[in-house]
Each structure stands twice: as C-alpha cells, then as structure tokens.
Amino acid sequence: MDPREKDAPVTELPLYATLGFTDAEWGLLVGLPQSVLVAASAATPDSTRKTRAETAAGLDVIADARASASPLVAAIAGSIVTEVADPTLGEEAPVIEPPDPAAYAQDVLGRAAEANALLRAKAEKADAETYRHWLVEVAESVVGAASSGGVLGLGGETVTETERAFRDDLAKALTD
C-alpha cells in the first residue's frame, strides 16, 4: 500500500446515498418529474408553440422545487435543473415528443407506481408526500399551460379529456 493512501481524504458519499437510495433508485426519482412533464404535454397533440409553453410551465415548477422544504425534493429538483435547463437563467428545456404518447404515458404511470412504492419503503413520510404532490403539480402546470383546439388562440379547452385522464391516472398511481 502506498503510504500516501492512508492519509488520503475519504471521498464523500453521493447525495443520493446519504438520502438512502441506490444509483438506480435515484435515477428513477430524478427522471420521473421530467417524464411526467413530457407525458402530460404529449397527452394532447398541440402546436410547437403550445408544446414549448407547456414544457416551460413544467420546468418552472421543477425549478421552483429547489426551494422546497423537503430535502429530497429540493435535491431532485436541483439535479434536474443542472442536467436539463435552468429557467431562471433563461435556459429552455428541449421539447420531447414521444412517437407513441399513449405508450409513453403508460410507461410513466408504471414508473410513478414504482417510485411510490420506493418512497413508501425508504423515504421520510413528509418527503414522500411532498414528492408525490410535486409530480401532480408538474402535470397540472403542463396541462393548464396552453389551451388545445380552437382557432387562432380563440376557443379550445384549457385542459382536454386526455390531459385530465393522464393527470388523474398519475394521482392514482401515486396513492395506490
């Protein structure tokens, strides 16, 4: 053994490990809010302008969560903003449009149920509740960001039936 190694500083554990999660579990928790954003936006096909507005609204809710009283949610939000975009710096997240929105939404709902089970098993109750509420808030902000249908911005529905169904299915997946 090299004599310098015994005096070498011990590296700090990654944040997710200090919160009690594995790398894969952390990946699920960090990836889910943006996936919720994409699935909620894709629930009803819109123009590029409306999809950008929805993406921006969802990213704002994600970024705002960096100030959450929940250390778990604040850490996850910080990770997402670092990886994707920081709207407070004028950065825009890429617009992602899944080729099969219905299948994508089902995948997201499955991952939400998996995250819910994980949080029940490993997270503090308050952190788990805050995370679940936050995901529904992301979906709410996205589906309410731009009306669908109508002509030249007139008419249309603020929240369509498919958007409402996704939001409701998400809330159910997070409570079962």
Phi and psi in degrees as GROMACS dihedral restraints (atoms count N, CA, C in turn):
[ dihedral_restraints ]
;  ai    aj    ak    al  type     phi  dphi    fc
    3     4     5     6     1   -67.9    20    10
    4     5     6     7     1   129.0    20    10
    6     7     8     9     1   -58.7    20    10
    7     8     9    10     1   -26.3    20    10
    9    10    11    12     1   -69.7    20    10
   10    11    12    13     1   -26.5    20    10
   12    13    14    15     1   -65.8    20    10
   13    14    15    16     1   -34.6    20    10
   15    16    17    18     1   -68.5    20    10
   16    17    18    19     1   -23.9    20    10
   18    19    20    21     1   -97.4    20    10
   19    20    21    22     1    -1.7    20    10
   21    22    23    24     1   -65.9    20    10
   22    23    24    25     1   142.4    20    10
   24    25    26    27     1   -66.3    20    10
   25    26    27    28     1   145.3    20    10
   27    28    29    30     1   -75.9    20    10
   28    29    30    31     1   132.1    20    10
   30    31    32    33     1   -73.6    20    10
   31    32    33    34     1   147.9    20    10
   33    34    35    36     1   -74.6    20    10
   34    35    36    37     1   149.8    20    10
   36    37    38    39     1   -69.6    20    10
   37    38    39    40     1   148.8    20    10
   39    40    41    42     1   -62.1    20    10
   40    41    42    43     1   154.3    20    10
   42    43    44    45     1   -53.4    20    10
   43    44    45    46     1   -44.7    20    10
   45    46    47    48     1   -60.8    20    10
   46    47    48    49     1   -34.4    20    10
   48    49    50    51     1   -70.1    20    10
   49    50    51    52     1   -36.9    20    10
   51    52    53    54     1   -67.4    20    10
   52    53    54    55     1   -24.5    20    10
   54    55    56    57     1   -88.9    20    10
   55    56    57    58     1    -2.6    20    10
   57    58    59    60     1    94.0    20    10
   58    59    60    61     1    18.7    20    10
   60    61    62    63     1  -115.8    20    10
   61    62    63    64     1   153.0    20    10
   63    64    65    66     1   -82.1    20    10
   64    65    66    67     1   171.3    20    10
   66    67    68    69     1   -59.8    20    10
   67    68    69    70     1   -44.5    20    10
   69    70    71    72     1   -65.6    20    10
   70    71    72    73     1   -41.1    20    10
   72    73    74    75     1   -64.6    20    10
   73    74    75    76     1   -41.8    20    10
   75    76    77    78     1   -62.7    20    10
   76    77    78    79     1   -41.0    20    10
   78    79    80    81     1   -58.7    20    10
   79    80    81    82     1   -40.9    20    10
   81    82    83    84     1   -62.2    20    10
   82    83    84    85     1   -49.3    20    10
   84    85    86    87     1   -66.5    20    10
   85    86    87    88     1   -36.9    20    10
   87    88    89    90     1   -77.3    20    10
   88    89    90    91     1   -35.1    20    10
   90    91    92    93     1   -76.5    20    10
   91    92    93    94     1   -25.8    20    10
   93    94    95    96     1   -65.3    20    10
   94    95    96    97     1   -44.1    20    10
   96    97    98    99     1   -57.8    20    10
   97    98    99   100     1   -42.3    20    10
   99   100   101   102     1   -69.4    20    10
  100   101   102   103     1   -35.2    20    10
  102   103   104   105     1   -64.6    20    10
  103   104   105   106     1   -38.4    20    10
  105   106   107   108     1   -61.7    20    10
  106   107   108   109     1   -44.0    20    10
  108   109   110   111     1   -56.5    20    10
  109   110   111   112     1   -49.3    20    10
  111   112   113   114     1   -64.7    20    10
  112   113   114   115     1   -45.7    20    10
  114   115   116   117     1   -64.5    20    10
  115   116   117   118     1   -40.5    20    10
  117   118   119   120     1   -65.3    20    10
  118   119   120   121     1   -40.2    20    10
  120   121   122   123     1   -68.1    20    10
  121   122   123   124     1   -38.2    20    10
  123   124   125   126     1   -80.7    20    10
  124   125   126   127     1    -7.6    20    10
  126   127   128   129     1   -58.4    20    10
  127   128   129   130     1   -33.7    20    10
  129   130   131   132     1  -132.1    20    10
  130   131   132   133     1   120.8    20    10
  132   133   134   135     1   -60.9    20    10
  133   134   135   136     1   135.3    20    10
  135   136   137   138     1  -135.2    20    10
  136   137   138   139     1   177.5    20    10
  138   139   140   141     1   -71.3    20    10
  139   140   141   142     1   164.3    20    10
  141   142   143   144     1   -59.9    20    10
  142   143   144   145     1   -39.4    20    10
  144   145   146   147     1   -61.7    20    10
  145   146   147   148     1   -45.3    20    10
  147   148   149   150     1   -68.7    20    10
  148   149   150   151     1   -38.2    20    10
  150   151   152   153     1   -64.2    20    10
  151   152   153   154     1   -39.4    20    10
  153   154   155   156     1   -63.7    20    10
  154   155   156   157     1   -40.6    20    10
  156   157   158   159     1   -63.0    20    10
  157   158   159   160     1   -41.8    20    10
  159   160   161   162     1   -64.4    20    10
  160   161   162   163     1   -43.9    20    10
  162   163   164   165     1   -61.8    20    10
  163   164   165   166     1   -43.9    20    10
  165   166   167   168     1   -63.4    20    10
  166   167   168   169     1   -41.4    20    10
  168   169   170   171     1   -62.9    20    10
  169   170   171   172     1   -44.2    20    10
  171   172   173   174     1   -65.2    20    10
  172   173   174   175     1   -42.0    20    10
  174   175   176   177     1   -65.6    20    10
  175   176   177   178     1   -34.4    20    10
  177   178   179   180     1   -61.5    20    10
  178   179   180   181     1   -42.6    20    10
  180   181   182   183     1   -65.6    20    10
  181   182   183   184     1   -39.9    20    10
  183   184   185   186     1   -63.4    20    10
  184   185   186   187     1   -48.1    20    10
  186   187   188   189     1   -64.4    20    10
  187   188   189   190     1   -39.5    20    10
  189   190   191   192     1   -61.4    20    10
  190   191   192   193     1   -27.4    20    10
  192   193   194   195     1   -70.2    20    10
  193   194   195   196     1    -8.3    20    10
  195   196   197   198     1   -62.3    20    10
  196   197   198   199     1   -21.2    20    10
  198   199   200   201     1   -97.5    20    10
  199   200   201   202     1    12.5    20    10
  201   202   203   204     1   -62.0    20    10
  202   203   204   205     1   147.4    20    10
  204   205   206   207     1   -70.6    20    10
  205   206   207   208     1   -17.5    20    10
  207   208   209   210     1   -82.9    20    10
  208   209   210   211     1   118.8    20    10
  210   211   212   213     1   -60.6    20    10
  211   212   213   214     1   -34.2    20    10
  213   214   215   216     1   -64.8    20    10
  214   215   216   217     1   -51.9    20    10
  216   217   218   219     1   -65.3    20    10
  217   218   219   220     1   -41.2    20    10
  219   220   221   222     1   -60.9    20    10
  220   221   222   223     1   -41.5    20    10
  222   223   224   225     1   -67.8    20    10
  223   224   225   226     1   -42.0    20    10
  225   226   227   228     1   -65.7    20    10
  226   227   228   229     1   -45.1    20    10
  228   229   230   231     1   -60.7    20    10
  229   230   231   232     1   -42.5    20    10
  231   232   233   234     1   -61.0    20    10
  232   233   234   235     1   -40.9    20    10
  234   235   236   237     1   -63.5    20    10
  235   236   237   238     1   -42.7    20    10
  237   238   239   240     1   -64.7    20    10
  238   239   240   241     1   -47.5    20    10
  240   241   242   243     1   -62.5    20    10
  241   242   243   244     1   -37.8    20    10
  243   244   245   246     1   -64.4    20    10
  244   245   246   247     1   -39.9    20    10
  246   247   248   249     1   -81.1    20    10
  247   248   249   250     1   -34.9    20    10
  249   250   251   252     1  -102.3    20    10
  250   251   252   253     1   -65.2    20    10
  252   253   254   255     1  -176.8    20    10
  253   254   255   256     1   148.4    20    10
  255   256   257   258     1  -111.4    20    10
  256   257   258   259     1   105.6    20    10
  258   259   260   261     1   -64.0    20    10
  259   260   261   262     1   -24.0    20    10
  261   262   263   264     1   -69.2    20    10
  262   263   264   265     1   -17.3    20    10
  264   265   266   267     1  -101.0    20    10
  265   266   267   268     1     7.7    20    10
  267   268   269   270     1    82.1    20    10
  268   269   270   271     1     9.0    20    10
  270   271   272   273     1   -79.1    20    10
  271   272   273   274     1   146.6    20    10
  273   274   275   276     1  -113.8    20    10
  274   275   276   277     1   138.5    20    10
  276   277   278   279     1   -74.7    20    10
  277   278   279   280     1   149.8    20    10
  279   280   281   282     1   -65.8    20    10
  280   281   282   283     1   144.7    20    10
  282   283   284   285     1   -85.7    20    10
  283   284   285   286     1   122.4    20    10
  285   286   287   288     1  -111.5    20    10
  286   287   288   289     1   126.3    20    10
  288   289   290   291     1  -123.0    20    10
  289   290   291   292     1   103.8    20    10
  291   292   293   294     1   -65.2    20    10
  292   293   294   295     1   144.1    20    10
  294   295   296   297     1   -66.0    20    10
  295   296   297   298     1   -29.7    20    10
  297   298   299   300     1  -126.3    20    10
  298   299   300   301     1    86.8    20    10
  300   301   302   303     1   -57.0    20    10
  301   302   303   304     1   -37.8    20    10
  303   304   305   306     1   -65.6    20    10
  304   305   306   307     1   -44.6    20    10
  306   307   308   309     1   -66.2    20    10
  307   308   309   310     1   -38.6    20    10
  309   310   311   312     1   -63.2    20    10
  310   311   312   313     1   -44.2    20    10
  312   313   314   315     1   -61.1    20    10
  313   314   315   316     1   -41.6    20    10
  315   316   317   318     1   -63.4    20    10
  316   317   318   319     1   -39.5    20    10
  318   319   320   321     1   -62.8    20    10
  319   320   321   322     1   -43.6    20    10
  321   322   323   324     1   -63.4    20    10
  322   323   324   325     1   -41.6    20    10
  324   325   326   327     1   -64.5    20    10
  325   326   327   328     1   -37.8    20    10
  327   328   329   330     1   -63.9    20    10
  328   329   330   331     1   -42.7    20    10
  330   331   332   333     1   -68.1    20    10
  331   332   333   334     1   -32.4    20    10
  333   334   335   336     1   -65.0    20    10
  334   335   336   337     1   -42.3    20    10
  336   337   338   339     1   -64.0    20    10
  337   338   339   340     1   -39.7    20    10
  339   340   341   342     1   -64.1    20    10
  340   341   342   343     1   -43.3    20    10
  342   343   344   345     1   -64.3    20    10
  343   344   345   346     1   -39.0    20    10
  345   346   347   348     1   -60.4    20    10
  346   347   348   349     1   -46.0    20    10
  348   349   350   351     1   -63.3    20    10
  349   350   351   352     1   -41.0    20    10
  351   352   353   354     1   -61.9    20    10
  352   353   354   355     1   -45.6    20    10
  354   355   356   357     1   -64.7    20    10
  355   356   357   358     1   -39.3    20    10
  357   358   359   360     1   -60.6    20    10
  358   359   360   361     1   -36.1    20    10
  360   361   362   363     1   -82.2    20    10
  361   362   363   364     1   -33.3    20    10
  363   364   365   366     1  -121.8    20    10
  364   365   366   367     1   -19.9    20    10
  366   367   368   369     1   -98.4    20    10
  367   368   369   370     1   157.8    20    10
  369   370   371   372     1   -62.6    20    10
  370   371   372   373     1   145.2    20    10
  372   373   374   375     1   -56.2    20    10
  373   374   375   376     1   -44.2    20    10
  375   376   377   378     1   -64.5    20    10
  376   377   378   379     1   -39.9    20    10
  378   379   380   381     1   -64.4    20    10
  379   380   381   382     1   -42.8    20    10
  381   382   383   384     1   -62.4    20    10
  382   383   384   385     1   -44.7    20    10
  384   385   386   387     1   -62.7    20    10
  385   386   387   388     1   -43.5    20    10
  387   388   389   390     1   -63.4    20    10
  388   389   390   391     1   -42.0    20    10
  390   391   392   393     1   -62.6    20    10
  391   392   393   394     1   -47.2    20    10
  393   394   395   396     1   -61.2    20    10
  394   395   396   397     1   -45.9    20    10
  396   397   398   399     1   -61.3    20    10
  397   398   399   400     1   -40.8    20    10
  399   400   401   402     1   -61.3    20    10
  400   401   402   403     1   -43.4    20    10
  402   403   404   405     1   -60.9    20    10
  403   404   405   406     1   -42.7    20    10
  405   406   407   408     1   -66.4    20    10
  406   407   408   409     1   -36.7    20    10
  408   409   410   411     1   -63.6    20    10
  409   410   411   412     1   -39.1    20    10
  411   412   413   414     1   -60.2    20    10
  412   413   414   415     1   -48.4    20    10
  414   415   416   417     1   -60.7    20    10
  415   416   417   418     1   -44.6    20    10
  417   418   419   420     1   -57.2    20    10
  418   419   420   421     1   -45.4    20    10
  420   421   422   423     1   -66.2    20    10
  421   422   423   424     1   -37.3    20    10
  423   424   425   426     1   -68.6    20    10
  424   425   426   427     1   -50.0    20    10
  426   427   428   429     1   -69.8    20    10
  427   428   429   430     1   -21.5    20    10
  429   430   431   432     1   -95.6    20    10
  430   431   432   433     1     1.3    20    10
  432   433   434   435     1   -76.7    20    10
  433   434   435   436     1   -29.6    20    10
  435   436   437   438     1  -148.7    20    10
  436   437   438   439     1   134.3    20    10
  438   439   440   441     1   -73.8    20    10
  439   440   441   442     1   152.3    20    10
  441   442   443   444     1  -112.5    20    10
  442   443   444   445     1   148.6    20    10
  444   445   446   447     1    82.0    20    10
  445   446   447   448     1  -166.4    20    10
  447   448   449   450     1    77.6    20    10
  448   449   450   451     1   178.4    20    10
  450   451   452   453     1  -131.3    20    10
  451   452   453   454     1   130.0    20    10
  453   454   455   456     1    52.3    20    10
  454   455   456   457     1    39.8    20    10
  456   457   458   459     1    80.9    20    10
  457   458   459   460     1     1.1    20    10
  459   460   461   462     1  -105.0    20    10
  460   461   462   463     1   139.9    20    10
  462   463   464   465     1    76.9    20    10
  463   464   465   466     1  -163.0    20    10
  465   466   467   468     1    87.1    20    10
  466   467   468   469     1   170.8    20    10
  468   469   470   471     1  -102.4    20    10
  469   470   471   472     1   138.4    20    10
  471   472   473   474     1   -68.2    20    10
  472   473   474   475     1   -46.4    20    10
  474   475   476   477     1  -127.2    20    10
  475   476   477   478     1   119.1    20    10
  477   478   479   480     1   -80.1    20    10
  478   479   480   481     1   168.3    20    10
  480   481   482   483     1   -61.4    20    10
  481   482   483   484     1   -40.5    20    10
  483   484   485   486     1   -69.5    20    10
  484   485   486   487     1   -34.9    20    10
  486   487   488   489     1   -67.1    20    10
  487   488   489   490     1   -44.3    20    10
  489   490   491   492     1   -60.2    20    10
  490   491   492   493     1   -42.9    20    10
  492   493   494   495     1   -62.6    20    10
  493   494   495   496     1   -43.1    20    10
  495   496   497   498     1   -62.8    20    10
  496   497   498   499     1   -47.4    20    10
  498   499   500   501     1   -58.4    20    10
  499   500   501   502     1   -44.8    20    10
  501   502   503   504     1   -67.1    20    10
  502   503   504   505     1   -40.7    20    10
  504   505   506   507     1   -65.4    20    10
  505   506   507   508     1   -35.5    20    10
  507   508   509   510     1   -64.7    20    10
  508   509   510   511     1   -48.0    20    10
  510   511   512   513     1   -58.7    20    10
  511   512   513   514     1   -39.0    20    10
  513   514   515   516     1   -66.2    20    10
  514   515   516   517     1   -44.3    20    10
  516   517   518   519     1   -61.3    20    10
  517   518   519   520     1   -27.2    20    10
  519   520   521   522     1   -90.1    20    10
  520   521   522   523     1    -6.1    20    10
  522   523   524   525     1  -111.0    20    10
  523   524   525   526     1   -20.0    20    10
